[in-house]
Amino acid sequence: MGFLPGITYTKAPLPESIDMLKPGLEKQYDVIVMYDMMKSFTTQQNRLSPTSCETGIGVVSLHHNLCSHMDWPVYRQIIGGRYFQQPETIDGKTYPKSAYLHGQHFEVTIADKDHPITQGLSDFLMDDEAYSGFYVSPDSTCC
């Protein structure tokens, strides 16, 4: 049973469930939702790639997942973003170190309420930490 009516999920904590990231995953699942903050995968575990995401499976990177896999440059292409632990240059543009602030109250706006991943969701208020100064790919959709 899932937390949203009509939605089922498989909990796959990493790195224990790394073997699930393999070709054909899109035949079993519609989306990969990541909420982890892993330092890195081994070279053999780096099975998720921008090419594998083009097979039809959605990828949603939530919250501090933006800070994961700092030593794996292709990861920012997969999730469409990157938190900077130090100044960094991407596509010729230099970004300063990112920042965060705890205890923030803000509204989350659903950018595309008709998208299969967000269908049925409404804008909502939340209390959490907020991030700033991070990279968002021009090909990404975020709120």
KEPA-35026 format. One record per residue: residue number from 0; chain; residue in one letter; x, y, z of N, C-alpha, C in turn. Coordinates in nm, 2 decimals, m for minus. Layout:
[NUM,A,A,[X,Y,Z],[X,Y,Z],[X,Y,Z]]
...
This chain:
[0,A,M,[0.08,m0.12,0.00],[0.00,0.00,0.00],[0.09,0.12,0.00]]
[1,A,G,[0.06,0.22,m0.08],[0.13,0.34,m0.09],[0.07,0.46,m0.01]]
[2,A,F,[0.14,0.57,m0.01],[0.08,0.68,0.07],[m0.01,0.77,m0.01]]
[3,A,L,[m0.02,0.75,m0.14],[m0.11,0.81,m0.23],[m0.21,0.71,m0.29]]
[4,A,P,[m0.34,0.73,m0.29],[m0.43,0.64,m0.34],[m0.40,0.60,m0.48]]
[5,A,G,[m0.40,0.47,m0.51],[m0.37,0.42,m0.65],[m0.23,0.41,m0.68]]
[6,A,I,[m0.14,0.45,m0.59],[0.01,0.45,m0.62],[0.07,0.34,m0.54]]
[7,A,T,[0.15,0.25,m0.60],[0.22,0.15,m0.53],[0.37,0.18,m0.55]]
[8,A,Y,[0.45,0.14,m0.46],[0.59,0.16,m0.47],[0.67,0.05,m0.41]]
[9,A,T,[0.80,0.05,m0.45],[0.89,m0.05,m0.39],[1.00,0.03,m0.33]]
[10,A,K,[1.02,0.01,m0.20],[1.13,0.08,m0.13],[1.26,0.01,m0.16]]
[11,A,A,[1.35,0.09,m0.21],[1.48,0.04,m0.25],[1.60,0.12,m0.20]]
[12,A,P,[1.63,0.10,m0.07],[1.74,0.18,m0.01],[1.87,0.15,m0.08]]
[13,A,L,[1.95,0.26,m0.09],[2.08,0.24,m0.16],[2.19,0.25,m0.05]]
[14,A,P,[2.29,0.18,m0.06],[2.34,0.11,m0.18],[2.29,m0.04,m0.19]]
[15,A,E,[2.22,m0.08,m0.09],[2.17,m0.22,m0.08],[2.09,m0.27,m0.20]]
[16,A,S,[2.02,m0.18,m0.26],[1.93,m0.22,m0.37],[1.99,m0.18,m0.51]]
[17,A,I,[2.12,m0.15,m0.52],[2.18,m0.10,m0.64],[2.15,m0.19,m0.76]]
[18,A,D,[2.14,m0.32,m0.74],[2.12,m0.41,m0.85],[1.99,m0.39,m0.92]]
[19,A,M,[1.90,m0.31,m0.86],[1.77,m0.28,m0.93],[1.79,m0.18,m1.05]]
[20,A,L,[1.90,m0.10,m1.04],[1.93,m0.01,m1.15],[2.00,m0.08,m1.26]]
[21,A,K,[1.91,m0.13,m1.35],[1.96,m0.20,m1.47],[1.87,m0.18,m1.59]]
[22,A,P,[1.91,m0.21,m1.71],[1.83,m0.20,m1.82],[1.70,m0.28,m1.80]]
[23,A,G,[1.59,m0.23,m1.85],[1.46,m0.29,m1.83],[1.38,m0.25,m1.71]]
[24,A,L,[1.44,m0.16,m1.63],[1.37,m0.12,m1.51],[1.24,m0.04,m1.55]]
[25,A,E,[1.24,0.02,m1.66],[1.12,0.10,m1.71],[1.01,0.01,m1.74]]
[26,A,K,[1.03,m0.12,m1.76],[0.92,m0.21,m1.78],[0.84,m0.25,m1.66]]
[27,A,Q,[0.91,m0.23,m1.54],[0.85,m0.26,m1.41],[0.80,m0.13,m1.34]]
[28,A,Y,[0.86,m0.02,m1.37],[0.83,0.10,m1.29],[0.82,0.22,m1.38]]
[29,A,D,[0.74,0.32,m1.34],[0.72,0.44,m1.42],[0.82,0.55,m1.38]]
[30,A,V,[0.87,0.54,m1.26],[0.95,0.65,m1.21],[1.05,0.60,m1.11]]
[31,A,I,[1.17,0.66,m1.10],[1.26,0.64,m0.99],[1.26,0.77,m0.91]]
[32,A,V,[1.22,0.76,m0.78],[1.22,0.88,m0.69],[1.34,0.86,m0.60]]
[33,A,M,[1.43,0.96,m0.59],[1.55,0.95,m0.51],[1.54,1.05,m0.40]]
[34,A,Y,[1.57,1.01,m0.28],[1.57,1.10,m0.16],[1.69,1.07,m0.08]]
[35,A,D,[1.79,1.00,m0.13],[1.91,0.97,m0.06],[2.01,1.08,m0.07]]
[36,A,M,[2.11,1.07,0.01],[2.23,1.16,0.00],[2.35,1.08,0.01]]
[37,A,M,[2.38,1.01,m0.10],[2.49,0.92,m0.11],[2.61,0.99,m0.15]]
[38,A,K,[2.73,0.96,m0.09],[2.85,1.02,m0.13],[2.89,0.97,m0.27]]
[39,A,S,[2.88,0.84,m0.30],[2.91,0.79,m0.43],[2.88,0.65,m0.45]]
[40,A,F,[2.87,0.61,m0.57],[2.86,0.47,m0.61],[3.00,0.42,m0.65]]
[41,A,T,[3.02,0.29,m0.65],[3.14,0.24,m0.71],[3.13,0.25,m0.87]]
[42,A,T,[3.23,0.24,m0.94],[3.23,0.25,m1.09],[3.13,0.14,m1.14]]
[43,A,Q,[3.13,0.02,m1.08],[3.04,m0.08,m1.13],[2.90,m0.05,m1.09]]
[44,A,Q,[2.87,0.03,m0.99],[2.74,0.06,m0.95],[2.68,0.18,m1.03]]
[45,A,N,[2.76,0.25,m1.11],[2.71,0.36,m1.19],[2.63,0.31,m1.31]]
[46,A,R,[2.52,0.25,m1.29],[2.44,0.19,m1.39],[2.33,0.28,m1.45]]
[47,A,L,[2.30,0.38,m1.37],[2.20,0.48,m1.41],[2.28,0.58,m1.49]]
[48,A,S,[2.23,0.61,m1.61],[2.29,0.71,m1.70],[2.19,0.79,m1.77]]
[49,A,P,[2.23,0.91,m1.83],[2.13,0.98,m1.90],[2.06,0.90,m2.01]]
[50,A,T,[2.14,0.81,m2.08],[2.09,0.72,m2.18],[1.98,0.63,m2.13]]
[51,A,S,[2.01,0.57,m2.01],[1.91,0.48,m1.95],[1.78,0.55,m1.91]]
[52,A,C,[1.79,0.68,m1.88],[1.67,0.75,m1.85],[1.59,0.79,m1.97]]
[53,A,E,[1.64,0.78,m2.09],[1.57,0.80,m2.21],[1.48,0.69,m2.26]]
[54,A,T,[1.48,0.58,m2.18],[1.40,0.46,m2.21],[1.26,0.47,m2.17]]
[55,A,G,[1.22,0.58,m2.11],[1.08,0.60,m2.07],[1.06,0.61,m1.92]]
[56,A,I,[1.16,0.59,m1.84],[1.14,0.59,m1.69],[1.16,0.74,m1.65]]
[57,A,G,[1.07,0.79,m1.56],[1.09,0.92,m1.51],[1.19,0.92,m1.39]]
[58,A,V,[1.26,1.03,m1.37],[1.35,1.04,m1.26],[1.31,1.17,m1.18]]
[59,A,V,[1.29,1.15,m1.05],[1.26,1.26,m0.96],[1.36,1.26,m0.85]]
[60,A,S,[1.43,1.37,m0.84],[1.54,1.39,m0.74],[1.48,1.49,m0.63]]
[61,A,L,[1.47,1.44,m0.51],[1.41,1.52,m0.40],[1.51,1.57,m0.30]]
[62,A,H,[1.49,1.69,m0.26],[1.56,1.74,m0.14],[1.71,1.73,m0.15]]
[63,A,H,[1.77,1.67,m0.05],[1.91,1.66,m0.04],[1.98,1.56,m0.14]]
[64,A,N,[1.90,1.50,m0.22],[1.95,1.42,m0.33],[2.04,1.50,m0.42]]
[65,A,L,[2.01,1.63,m0.43],[2.08,1.73,m0.50],[2.23,1.73,m0.47]]
[66,A,C,[2.26,1.69,m0.34],[2.40,1.69,m0.29],[2.47,1.55,m0.31]]
[67,A,S,[2.41,1.46,m0.37],[2.47,1.33,m0.39],[2.57,1.32,m0.50]]
[68,A,H,[2.65,1.22,m0.49],[2.74,1.18,m0.60],[2.83,1.30,m0.66]]
[69,A,M,[2.89,1.37,m0.57],[2.96,1.49,m0.61],[3.09,1.45,m0.69]]
[70,A,D,[3.13,1.33,m0.68],[3.25,1.29,m0.76],[3.21,1.22,m0.89]]
[71,A,W,[3.08,1.22,m0.93],[3.03,1.16,m1.05],[2.97,1.27,m1.14]]
[72,A,P,[3.04,1.33,m1.23],[3.00,1.44,m1.31],[2.87,1.42,m1.38]]
[73,A,V,[2.85,1.30,m1.43],[2.73,1.27,m1.51],[2.60,1.27,m1.43]]
[74,A,Y,[2.61,1.26,m1.30],[2.49,1.26,m1.21],[2.41,1.39,m1.23]]
[75,A,R,[2.48,1.50,m1.24],[2.40,1.63,m1.26],[2.32,1.63,m1.39]]
[76,A,Q,[2.36,1.55,m1.49],[2.29,1.54,m1.61],[2.16,1.45,m1.59]]
[77,A,I,[2.18,1.35,m1.50],[2.07,1.26,m1.48],[1.96,1.33,m1.40]]
[78,A,I,[2.00,1.40,m1.29],[1.89,1.46,m1.21],[1.86,1.61,m1.25]]
[79,A,G,[1.94,1.66,m1.34],[1.92,1.80,m1.39],[1.96,1.91,m1.29]]
[80,A,G,[2.04,1.88,m1.20],[2.08,1.98,m1.10],[2.21,1.94,m1.03]]
[81,A,R,[2.26,2.03,m0.95],[2.38,2.01,m0.87],[2.40,2.11,m0.76]]
[82,A,Y,[2.42,2.06,m0.64],[2.45,2.15,m0.53],[2.61,2.16,m0.52]]
[83,A,F,[2.66,2.28,m0.50],[2.80,2.30,m0.50],[2.86,2.31,m0.36]]
[84,A,Q,[2.95,2.22,m0.33],[3.02,2.22,m0.20],[3.13,2.32,m0.21]]
[85,A,Q,[3.17,2.36,m0.33],[3.27,2.46,m0.35],[3.24,2.53,m0.49]]
[86,A,P,[3.30,2.64,m0.52],[3.28,2.70,m0.65],[3.31,2.60,m0.76]]
[87,A,E,[3.23,2.60,m0.87],[3.25,2.50,m0.98],[3.20,2.57,m1.11]]
[88,A,T,[3.26,2.52,m1.22],[3.23,2.57,m1.35],[3.15,2.46,m1.43]]
[89,A,I,[3.04,2.50,m1.48],[2.96,2.41,m1.57],[2.93,2.48,m1.70]]
[90,A,D,[2.96,2.42,m1.81],[2.93,2.48,m1.94],[2.98,2.62,m1.95]]
[91,A,G,[3.10,2.65,m1.90],[3.16,2.78,m1.91],[3.12,2.88,m1.81]]
[92,A,K,[3.02,2.85,m1.72],[2.97,2.94,m1.62],[3.02,2.90,m1.49]]
[93,A,T,[3.08,2.99,m1.41],[3.12,2.96,m1.28],[3.02,2.99,m1.17]]
[94,A,Y,[2.99,2.89,m1.09],[2.89,2.91,m0.98],[2.96,2.91,m0.85]]
[95,A,P,[2.91,3.00,m0.75],[2.97,3.00,m0.62],[2.92,2.88,m0.54]]
[96,A,K,[2.98,2.86,m0.42],[2.93,2.76,m0.33],[2.78,2.78,m0.30]]
[97,A,S,[2.71,2.67,m0.30],[2.57,2.67,m0.27],[2.55,2.69,m0.12]]
[98,A,A,[2.42,2.72,m0.08],[2.39,2.75,0.06],[2.26,2.68,0.10]]
[99,A,Y,[2.23,2.67,0.22],[2.11,2.62,0.27],[2.07,2.69,0.40]]
[100,A,L,[1.95,2.70,0.44],[1.90,2.76,0.56],[1.79,2.68,0.62]]
[101,A,H,[1.81,2.63,0.74],[1.70,2.55,0.81],[1.59,2.64,0.86]]
[102,A,G,[1.48,2.57,0.89],[1.36,2.64,0.95],[1.29,2.74,0.86]]
[103,A,Q,[1.28,2.71,0.73],[1.21,2.79,0.64],[1.06,2.75,0.62]]
[104,A,H,[0.97,2.84,0.60],[0.83,2.81,0.57],[0.81,2.87,0.43]]
[105,A,F,[0.77,2.78,0.34],[0.75,2.82,0.20],[0.64,2.74,0.13]]
[106,A,E,[0.59,2.80,0.02],[0.49,2.74,m0.06],[0.56,2.66,m0.18]]
[107,A,V,[0.52,2.54,m0.20],[0.56,2.46,m0.31],[0.46,2.47,m0.42]]
[108,A,T,[0.50,2.51,m0.53],[0.40,2.52,m0.65],[0.43,2.41,m0.75]]
[109,A,I,[0.33,2.34,m0.78],[0.34,2.23,m0.87],[0.34,2.29,m1.01]]
[110,A,A,[0.45,2.28,m1.08],[0.47,2.35,m1.21],[0.39,2.29,m1.32]]
[111,A,D,[0.36,2.16,m1.32],[0.28,2.10,m1.43],[0.18,2.00,m1.36]]
[112,A,K,[0.06,2.05,m1.33],[m0.04,1.97,m1.26],[m0.09,1.86,m1.35]]
[113,A,D,[m0.06,1.86,m1.48],[m0.11,1.75,m1.57],[m0.01,1.64,m1.60]]
[114,A,H,[0.12,1.66,m1.55],[0.22,1.57,m1.57],[0.19,1.44,m1.50]]
[115,A,P,[0.22,1.32,m1.55],[0.18,1.20,m1.48],[0.24,1.18,m1.34]]
[116,A,I,[0.36,1.24,m1.32],[0.42,1.23,m1.19],[0.35,1.33,m1.08]]
[117,A,T,[0.30,1.44,m1.13],[0.24,1.54,m1.04],[0.08,1.54,m1.05]]
[118,A,Q,[0.03,1.46,m1.14],[m0.12,1.47,m1.16],[m0.19,1.44,m1.03]]
[119,A,G,[m0.29,1.52,m0.99],[m0.36,1.50,m0.87],[m0.30,1.57,m0.75]]
[120,A,L,[m0.18,1.63,m0.76],[m0.12,1.70,m0.65],[m0.16,1.85,m0.66]]
[121,A,S,[m0.17,1.91,m0.54],[m0.20,2.05,m0.54],[m0.08,2.13,m0.47]]
[122,A,D,[m0.07,2.26,m0.49],[0.03,2.33,m0.43],[0.02,2.31,m0.28]]
[123,A,F,[0.13,2.33,m0.20],[0.12,2.30,m0.06],[0.22,2.39,0.02]]
[124,A,L,[0.20,2.40,0.14],[0.30,2.47,0.23],[0.38,2.37,0.30]]
[125,A,M,[0.50,2.41,0.33],[0.59,2.32,0.41],[0.69,2.39,0.49]]
[126,A,D,[0.74,2.33,0.59],[0.85,2.38,0.67],[0.97,2.29,0.65]]
[127,A,D,[1.08,2.34,0.61],[1.20,2.26,0.58],[1.32,2.35,0.56]]
[128,A,E,[1.43,2.29,0.52],[1.54,2.38,0.49],[1.53,2.41,0.34]]
[129,A,A,[1.58,2.53,0.30],[1.58,2.57,0.17],[1.72,2.58,0.11]]
[130,A,Y,[1.74,2.55,m0.02],[1.87,2.56,m0.08],[1.87,2.68,m0.17]]
[131,A,S,[1.99,2.73,m0.19],[2.01,2.84,m0.29],[2.14,2.83,m0.36]]
[132,A,G,[2.16,2.89,m0.47],[2.28,2.89,m0.55],[2.32,2.76,m0.61]]
[133,A,F,[2.22,2.68,m0.64],[2.25,2.55,m0.70],[2.22,2.55,m0.85]]
[134,A,Y,[2.28,2.46,m0.92],[2.26,2.45,m1.07],[2.13,2.38,m1.10]]
[135,A,V,[2.05,2.43,m1.20],[1.94,2.36,m1.25],[1.96,2.36,m1.40]]
[136,A,S,[1.95,2.25,m1.46],[1.97,2.23,m1.61],[1.85,2.31,m1.68]]
[137,A,P,[1.88,2.37,m1.79],[1.78,2.44,m1.86],[1.67,2.34,m1.92]]
[138,A,D,[1.71,2.21,m1.92],[1.62,2.10,m1.97],[1.53,2.05,m1.86]]
[139,A,S,[1.55,2.09,m1.73],[1.48,2.04,m1.62],[1.35,2.12,m1.59]]
[140,A,T,[1.26,2.06,m1.53],[1.14,2.12,m1.48],[1.14,2.12,m1.33]]
[141,A,C,[1.13,2.23,m1.26],[1.13,2.23,m1.12],[1.04,2.34,m1.07]]
[142,A,C,[1.00,2.33,m0.95],[0.91,2.44,m0.89],[0.99,2.54,m0.82]]
